[in-house]
């Protein structure tokens, strides 16, 4: 995938994630994200990125 296309798609996905987190906060809802894959698939980095934008104390991570 060309870098320009990747950057554009990434921006769209980040915008959608931010909107989702705002709706979850506003409604007081709960959100579960399940990441599965092989041991070295980079799930830890994905989990940190997914919870990084959230307010501390609102997110918990389990392995």
MDTraj code that builds the backbone (N, CA, C; nanometers):
import mdtraj as md
import numpy as np

residues = "UNK UNK UNK UNK UNK UNK UNK UNK UNK UNK UNK UNK UNK UNK UNK UNK UNK UNK UNK UNK UNK UNK UNK UNK UNK UNK UNK UNK UNK UNK UNK UNK UNK UNK UNK UNK UNK UNK UNK UNK UNK UNK UNK UNK UNK UNK UNK UNK UNK UNK UNK UNK UNK UNK UNK UNK UNK UNK UNK UNK UNK UNK UNK".split()
xyz = np.array([
    [0.0855, -0.1170, 0.0000],
    [0.0000, 0.0000, 0.0000],
    [0.0903, 0.1234, 0.0000],
    [0.0647, 0.2166, -0.0868],
    [0.1456, 0.3392, -0.0885],
    [0.1314, 0.4162, 0.0430],
    [0.2365, 0.4824, 0.0829],
    [0.2387, 0.5533, 0.2111],
    [0.1272, 0.6584, 0.2205],
    [0.1017, 0.7284, 0.1126],
    [-0.0023, 0.8323, 0.1132],
    [-0.1396, 0.7715, 0.1420],
    [-0.1685, 0.6580, 0.0798],
    [-0.2948, 0.5885, 0.1039],
    [-0.3027, 0.5400, 0.2479],
    [-0.1921, 0.4833, 0.2971],
    [-0.1862, 0.4349, 0.4351],
    [-0.2145, 0.5476, 0.5340],
    [-0.1486, 0.6609, 0.5161],
    [-0.1667, 0.7752, 0.6066],
    [-0.3117, 0.8246, 0.6051],
    [-0.3728, 0.8281, 0.4876],
    [-0.5116, 0.8739, 0.4755],
    [-0.6068, 0.7771, 0.5464],
    [-0.5864, 0.6472, 0.5251],
    [-0.6705, 0.5473, 0.5909],
    [-0.6505, 0.5483, 0.7425],
    [-0.5270, 0.5647, 0.7857],
    [-0.4976, 0.5702, 0.9286],
    [-0.5686, 0.6881, 0.9944],
    [-0.5676, 0.8021, 0.9311],
    [-0.6361, 0.9204, 0.9841],
    [-0.7865, 0.8951, 0.9973],
    [-0.8456, 0.8311, 0.8965],
    [-0.9894, 0.7992, 0.9028],
    [-1.0190, 0.7052, 1.0189],
    [-0.9360, 0.6032, 1.0361],
    [-0.9574, 0.5072, 1.1447],
    [-0.9389, 0.5717, 1.2815],
    [-0.8395, 0.6577, 1.2948],
    [-0.8172, 0.7254, 1.4225],
    [-0.9333, 0.8184, 1.4555],
    [-0.9885, 0.8830, 1.3559],
    [-1.1039, 0.9711, 1.3761],
    [-1.2241, 0.8908, 1.4230],
    [-1.2487, 0.7774, 1.3594],
    [-1.3604, 0.6918, 1.3999],
    [-1.3415, 0.6390, 1.5415],
    [-1.2187, 0.6029, 1.5776],
    [-1.1920, 0.5541, 1.7139],
    [-1.2178, 0.6636, 1.8165],
    [-1.1765, 0.7850, 1.7860],
    [-1.1989, 0.8962, 1.8779],
    [-1.3484, 0.9223, 1.8965],
    [-1.4258, 0.9149, 1.7880],
    [-1.5708, 0.9333, 1.7971],
    [-1.6342, 0.8238, 1.8830],
    [-1.5896, 0.7006, 1.8628],
    [-1.6420, 0.5885, 1.9405],
    [-1.6133, 0.6071, 2.0889],
    [-1.4905, 0.6458, 2.1235],
    [-1.4549, 0.6655, 2.2637],
    [-1.5351, 0.7788, 2.3266],
    [-1.5613, 0.8831, 2.2513],
    [-1.6429, 0.9930, 2.3035],
    [-1.7860, 0.9465, 2.3315],
    [-1.8426, 0.8648, 2.2410],
    [-1.9784, 0.8125, 2.2642],
    [-1.9808, 0.7218, 2.3860],
    [-1.8788, 0.6404, 2.4019],
    [-1.8725, 0.5500, 2.5172],
    [-1.8646, 0.6305, 2.6460],
    [-1.7807, 0.7329, 2.6487],
    [-1.7691, 0.8180, 2.7684],
    [-1.9001, 0.8903, 2.7972],
    [-1.9613, 0.9474, 2.6949],
    [-2.0841, 1.0252, 2.7138],
    [-2.1996, 0.9381, 2.7649],
    [-2.2073, 0.8157, 2.7149],
    [-2.3159, 0.7265, 2.7547],
    [-2.2861, 0.6502, 2.8829],
    [-2.1611, 0.6521, 2.9262],
    [-2.1223, 0.5738, 3.0424],
    [-2.1231, 0.4243, 3.0125],
    [-2.1102, 0.3922, 2.8854],
    [-2.1145, 0.2522, 2.8421],
    [-1.9800, 0.1848, 2.8650],
    [-1.9772, 0.0564, 2.8411],
    [-1.8534, -0.0212, 2.8504],
    [-1.8200, -0.0731, 2.7117],
    [-1.6931, -0.0849, 2.6872],
    [-1.6455, -0.1304, 2.5569],
    [-1.5411, -0.2385, 2.5787],
    [-1.5558, -0.3485, 2.5104],
    [-1.4599, -0.4577, 2.5190],
    [-1.3938, -0.4720, 2.3831],
    [-1.2614, -0.4733, 2.3836],
    [-1.1848, -0.4946, 2.2616],
    [-1.1045, -0.6218, 2.2814],
    [-1.1227, -0.7166, 2.1928],
    [-1.0509, -0.8431, 2.2019],
    [-0.9506, -0.8498, 2.0877],
    [-0.8244, -0.8655, 2.1235],
    [-0.7179, -0.8795, 2.0252],
    [-0.6636, -1.0206, 2.0361],
    [-0.6703, -1.0943, 1.9279],
    [-0.6151, -1.2280, 1.9322],
    [-0.5189, -1.2475, 1.8166],
    [-0.4227, -1.3313, 1.8392],
    [-0.3230, -1.3583, 1.7372],
    [-0.2082, -1.4358, 1.7973],
    [-0.1069, -1.4543, 1.7209],
    [0.0098, -1.5288, 1.7684],
    [0.0868, -1.4477, 1.8714],
    [0.1749, -1.5170, 1.9431],
    [0.2529, -1.4556, 2.0514],
    [0.3263, -1.3295, 2.0062],
    [0.3878, -1.3315, 1.8909],
    [0.4712, -1.2193, 1.8477],
    [0.4013, -1.1312, 1.7445],
    [0.2699, -1.1284, 1.7484],
    [0.1943, -1.0557, 1.6464],
    [0.1817, -0.9062, 1.6759],
    [0.2347, -0.8581, 1.7872],
    [0.2277, -0.7152, 1.8166],
    [0.1006, -0.6722, 1.8864],
    [0.0324, -0.7627, 1.9541],
    [-0.0929, -0.7290, 2.0221],
    [-0.0706, -0.6300, 2.1355],
    [0.0434, -0.6403, 2.2031],
    [0.0720, -0.5486, 2.3137],
    [0.0766, -0.4046, 2.2679],
    [0.1414, -0.3787, 2.1555],
    [0.1476, -0.2434, 2.0996],
    [0.0115, -0.1943, 2.0565],
    [-0.0683, -0.2834, 2.0008],
    [-0.2045, -0.2470, 1.9589],
    [-0.2901, -0.2116, 2.0793],
    [-0.2760, -0.2879, 2.1863],
    [-0.3536, -0.2607, 2.3079],
    [-0.3130, -0.1271, 2.3683],
    [-0.1839, -0.0991, 2.3723],
    [-0.1372, 0.0293, 2.4263],
    [-0.1899, 0.1450, 2.3419],
    [-0.1900, 0.1272, 2.2109],
    [-0.2391, 0.2326, 2.1222],
    [-0.3892, 0.2523, 2.1404],
    [-0.4630, 0.1437, 2.1562],
    [-0.6089, 0.1519, 2.1717],
    [-0.6473, 0.2220, 2.3010],
    [-0.5715, 0.2018, 2.4079],
    [-0.6050, 0.2628, 2.5361],
    [-0.5301, 0.3932, 2.5595],
    [-0.4356, 0.4265, 2.4758],
    [-0.3520, 0.5450, 2.4968],
    [-0.4276, 0.6762, 2.4938],
    [-0.5350, 0.6835, 2.4160],
    [-0.6093, 0.8093, 2.4033],
    [-0.7089, 0.8271, 2.5178],
    [-0.7333, 0.7217, 2.5922],
    [-0.8334, 0.7249, 2.6985],
    [-0.7792, 0.7900, 2.8251],
    [-0.8692, 0.8378, 2.9072],
    [-0.8316, 0.8962, 3.0362],
    [-0.7819, 0.7840, 3.1275],
    [-0.6732, 0.8094, 3.1957],
    [-0.6185, 0.7082, 3.2867],
    [-0.7238, 0.6675, 3.3892],
    [-0.7284, 0.5409, 3.4205],
    [-0.8249, 0.4914, 3.5179],
    [-0.9524, 0.4401, 3.4543],
    [-0.9778, 0.4755, 3.3300],
    [-1.0977, 0.4267, 3.2626],
    [-1.0721, 0.2961, 3.1888],
    [-0.9467, 0.2650, 3.1625],
    [-0.9132, 0.1463, 3.0846],
    [-0.8361, 0.0470, 3.1681],
    [-0.8683, -0.0809, 3.1454],
    [-0.7923, -0.1894, 3.2077],
    [-0.7526, -0.2848, 3.0968],
    [-0.6361, -0.3416, 3.1125],
    [-0.5862, -0.4366, 3.0148],
    [-0.5538, -0.5672, 3.0850],
    [-0.5952, -0.6763, 3.0266],
    [-0.5670, -0.8104, 3.0807],
    [-0.5020, -0.8926, 2.9717],
    [-0.4116, -0.9821, 3.0146],
    [-0.3527, -1.0727, 2.9157],
    [-0.3813, -1.2152, 2.9511],
])
top = md.Topology()
chain = top.add_chain()
for i, resn in enumerate(residues, 1):
    res = top.add_residue(resn, chain, resSeq=i)
    for name in ("N", "CA", "C"):
        top.add_atom(name, md.element.get_by_symbol(name[0]), res)
traj = md.Trajectory(xyz[None], top)
